[in-house]
Amino acid sequence: MILTSLVGMFLAVPGMVPLDILILGNIGIALVAASGAVVNHLIDRKIDIIMKRTHNRPVAQGRVEPRQAALFAVVIGVTGMAILLFWVNALSAWLTLASFVGYAFIYTGYLKHATPQNIVIGGLSGAMPPLLGWSAVTGTIDSGALILVLIIFAWTPPHFWALAIHRKDEYAKSGVPMLPVTHGVRVTKIHILIYTFILVGVSVLPFFTGMSGLLYLVSALALGAGFLVWSSRLMFKPKPTTAMDTFRFSILYLTLLFVALVVDHYLI
C-alpha cells in the first residue's frame, strides 16, 4: 500500500517530492490505513478464528481485548488524520478518511458478507493509495492519479479471487459469500481470466496518456503476459498449488509494475 502511495507521490511531480510531504504524508496515510486494519480485526474476529489464514490474529485469539483494539484504532487513526490535516493538506486527509470508511465499515462491515462481488465493489477503497499520495503532493485530484487507482482496482479481483479459490473451504465454513463458494471454482477462474485481460488493457493507459514512456509500456506488457499465463494455467491446467502461485505472482506483478512507473518517470 505504501509502495503505491509513494509511486503516486513521485509521479505527481517532475522532480523530487518535498521531504516533509514524503515522510509525513506516508506516515499519516499508513496510520489511518492501520486503523482500518484494526477495525477489520475487530469486526471479523469471530470468523477469523475459524480460518487458517487469520486464526492467529491477536484479537481473534484473545491476546488483545476488543476494547483495547478499538482504543488503539482510534489513537492511531486520529493521529494519522491530524498529521495529514496539519502538515500535509486537507484534501489528502479527507480522501484518506473516505478510504478508511470504505474499507473498515462499508467493505468489512457490509459488502464482505452481502455479495460475492464484495471484492470488486469494495476494492475501490484498497485502490486509493496512489491517489492519496498524489493528492498529498499536489492538493488536487488529477487524471494521472485516477489511472493509477484504476490499475489497482482492476488488479484486485484476480489477485484476491486466486486466494479465495485456494481458501474456498475456509470461506464456506466462515459463511463469507466469496465467489468460489457461491458460484463455483470454474466461474471464478473465468472471472479471473476476464479481469486479467481488463487489467492488461488498463495497465497501458499511462503510456497512451503520456504519463510514461516506452520502458514502462514494455514492462507492463511483459508483466501482463506473465499474469495472463498464470490466469490461463489456473483456468486450463491447474495443479493443487496453481491458485496460490497465481496469488503470489499477482503481488510481484503489481510491485514491479509500479516500480517500472517510477523508473520510467525519472530515468527516461
N, C-alpha and C positions, 0 to 999 in steps of 0.2 A: 504493500500500500504506500509506504513512504517512498519507495523507488519511483512509483508512478507520479506521486506528488512532486518529487524532485525534478522529474522529466518535464512536468507541466511548468515548473518554475524556469528551468533552463530554456525551454522553447519559447517562453513568453518574451524574452529579451534577446537582442543580438549579441550582447556581451555577457559579462558575469552578473549573476544575481547579487544584489546587495547582501553583505554578510549577515546583517541583523535580520533581514527577512528570511534568508536561507535557514538560519538556525531557529529563530523564534517561530517562524511560520510553521516549520515542520514539527517543532515541539508541541505547539498548540493543536495542530491537526492530529498528531499522534495521541495526545492526551484525551481529546474528545472521542477519537475512534476507540481508544482503550476503554473509555467509559461505556461506549456502546457494547463492547465485547463483554464487559462485566454484567451489563443488563441482560445480555444474551445468556450468560451463565445462570443468572437468577431465574429468568423465565423458563429456561429449558432444563432446570436441574432434575426434574422428575424423569424426563426421557433420556437425559444424558447418562444417568446411572445404568441404563439397560443397553446402551450402545458401546461397543468395544472402542470405537474411535474417541469417545468422550467420557467414558465411565470414570476416568481418574481425575476429572476436573475438581478443583478444590471445594466448590460449593456443593456439587453433587455428592462428594464423598463426606461432607460434613466437616472438613478441616477448616473451612471458613463459614461462619454463620451468615444467613441471608441478610440480617441487619447490618453486619459488618461490611458485606459486599456492597449493599446499597449505599452505605455511607462513603465507601471508597469510590464508587461510581460518581457520586455527587461531587466529592472533593476534586477528583482529577478532571471531571467534566467541566466544572466551574472554573478551575484553574486554566484549563486549555482555552475556554471561551474568553477569559479575561486577558490572556496573552494575545489572542487574535484581535480582540476589540481595542486594546490599549496600545499595542506595539506593532500591529500589522495593519489591518483595515477592517471596517465593519462588514463589507461585502463578503470577504473570505470567512469571517466569523459566522454570519448568518447562513451561508451556504454549508459550512461545516455542521452547524446545528441541524439544518434540514437533513443532511446526510445521516446524522446521528438518529434523528427521529425516524427516518425511513428504515434504517437497519434495525434499531433496537426495538421499536414498537410496531411499525407497520409490517415489516417483514417477519421478525421473530414472534411478535405478539399475535399477528393475524394471518398474513399471507401464507406463512410456512405450513399452517395447519388447515388452510381453507381451499387450496387449489394445487393441482400438480404442476401448474405453471408458476409456482411460487418463486422459483429461482430466476425466471425470466422477468417477471414484473418487479420483484424485489431487487434484482441485480442492478437497477439504476443507482441505488444508494452506494453499492460497492464499486460502481464505476466512476464515482465522483472525484476521487483524489487528484487526478490531473487538473481538473477544473479548480479545485481548492488551491493547489499550488500556483496555478496560473493567476488566479484572482488575487492571491496573496501578494504577488509581484506587481500586477498592473492595476488592481482595483476595478477590473472590468470583466465581463463575460464575452469572450471572443470566439469566433468560429473555429479557430485552431484548437482551442481548449475543448470545444464540443466534439470535434472529430476524435480527439483522444478518449473522451468519455464514450463515444460510440464504439470505438475499438474494444474497450473493456466490456461494454455492455453486450457486444456480440460474442466475445470470448467466454463470458461467464457460463452460459448454458452448456456448451460442450465440455468445458472444464469440470463443472460440478456434476453433470449427469454421468460422466465416466466414473466418478467416485460413487455416485448413487447406485450404479449397476453393481459395483464391487461390494457395496454395503446394503444391497437390496433387502436381505433377510432382516437386518437390524432395523431398517426403516419400517418394514412391515410390522415388526414386533412393537416398535415405538408408536405406531399409529400415524406417523407423518406421511401424508399422501404424495410421496415423491413419484415422478413419472414411471420409473421401472415397476413400482408397486401397483399403481392404478391402471397403467396401460400396457405393461409388459416390457421385457428387455428389448425385444425386436423393435417395437415402436420407438423406444428411447434411442436405440442405435441409429435409426433413420433420422430422428431429430438431431442427434449429434452430427451426423454427416451433413445434413442440410445447413445447420448453423455454422459448421466449419467452412463450407463454401461461402456463406454470407460473410464470415469473418475475413476470409482471404480478400473478398471484394472490398470490404470496408478498410482493411489494413493498407491498401494502396492509395487511399484518399490523400494522405499527407503529400505524396508525390504529385498527384494530379491537381492539387490545390496550390502548389508552390511552397508548401511548408518545408518539404525535404527534397533531397536530390536523388541521384541515381544510386548511390551507395545504399540508401535506405530502401529504395524500390527493390533492388536485387535481394537485400536481406529479407524484406517482407515476403517476397515471392518464394525464396528458398525455405524460409521458416513455415510459410503457409503450405508448401508442398509436403514438408515433413508432417505437419498436423493432419493433412489430408491422408497421408499414408497410414498414420495411426488410426484415424477415424474409419478408414476403409478396412483396415485389418480388423478392427473391432467389429465391423459390420459383417465382413465376409469370411474371415479366417481367424476367429477368436481363439485364444488359449485362456486358461484359468487366470493368468496374470495380465492379460491384454488391457482390461479396463483400468487397472491401477497404473499400468505403464503409460496408457494414454493420458491419465490424470497427471502423472509426473511430467510427461512431455509438455503438457499444456502450461505448466508453471515455468518450465525452461523457455518455452515459446514466448510467453509474454515478457519475461525478463530480458531475453535477447532482443526482442522487437523494440522495447523501449530504450535499451542501451544503444541500439542502432540509430534511433532517432537523435539521441544526444551526440553520438559520434559524427553523424552526418551534419548536424547543426553547427558544430564547432570546427570540424576538420575539413569539410568540403566547401 
